Amino acid sequence: DPVPIACEIALALQTFVTRQVNVFDPAVITIGQISAGTTDNVIPETALLYGTMRTLSAATRAKLHAGLPGLAQGIAAAHGASATVEIIPGFPVTNCDGRAVALGEAVTKRLFGDDQWQTLAHPIMGAEDFAYVLEKTPGAMFFLGVAEEGTDWRACCGLHSTHMHLDESAMARGAALHAAIAEQYLAHGFGQ
């Protein structure tokens, strides 16, 4: 029965991350879909697991890519089954250049005030195609607050939620910030 084997693999992935990945260079593996069978009283021939992995470094990503096939195949073999792992490379890790971050911070504070800049306490593991740009040229990715006036942004729905509301006037501030950062960079490079 491939269903309990698939479930065991999904659970083992969580242990794999906690035991094989450095906590200071973290990773997340999420199984978002398990698909098997066509009805409730027939054991399916196969089970498919679909998921995503997020890392903060290329080295950790490579470690996950190397380890996942052995984990899945070992668990399947222990139950007399087989497993095939297909990893479709997604977006690379988004690495911001510290000089570009400092430039963005300085321009934001100059344009809008010190209280309008917030540094993230921890990196996030979002998948972002802007990472391709940052592989080729130094830069940084900034978030523009779009919570409606008078709301606590920490309590608002995320950007990928169907319940998200945004204050569209923030877009003008974002455009002004982009222009000011570009102008500052063209005049002084990463110097402030």
Steps between C-alpha positions, in 0.01 A plus 500: 500500500678817386289737712659426840842494331433846355390622842815358658714677241319829563563469874861393451567812296436709810751298702747514213495880513540516879785247507689569178473876455691755706253700708697817417457437125141375511276325252134414472353208310123506458292222350198688372323215320480123526306334219408132485217281387159556349262360759478408869510118482784428256869516589665729245801394296686825560505804723640834394639762734538859384683759697741785518827569674627836610851581615711804579811373322596309189710261713201394709289466187764269350503293820123454481514409132767237576321352802136480392530209255676277754243579768199424279656193339616361836156530659330351195750212488440426869137428404578301184415790272698743287512877479608744236587858589477776243627839608405787274728791582309806607615852557849538646561645845436875514825652628494875561824697483564679832607819322171513309305441822687786669430728202130412507483563874671839474279617213181373667578680825595820317183495289242381750655516850684258727182326612418395144786247478486162668769237477371144502602318816565183300532407133190360334480200271267631235549385142592803294595536133687822583769263631610450138577871472694495828713212370623726221529840665520636855165619626238451766134421531284724716143459618257785466238520774153506346279451807196724502530816709414440863558125493776303668704350216594204721134398522423546129466211260808412298552602139401159366173485694159543340415723800782748444416869472752759401534873506572582136638842593809314626588429138585867443735488799659186357555663162650808667730281708620304197573822313684652798712187551589494130586871503718459811676196353566671167647801680706322767495122442460314828642799691242710681 
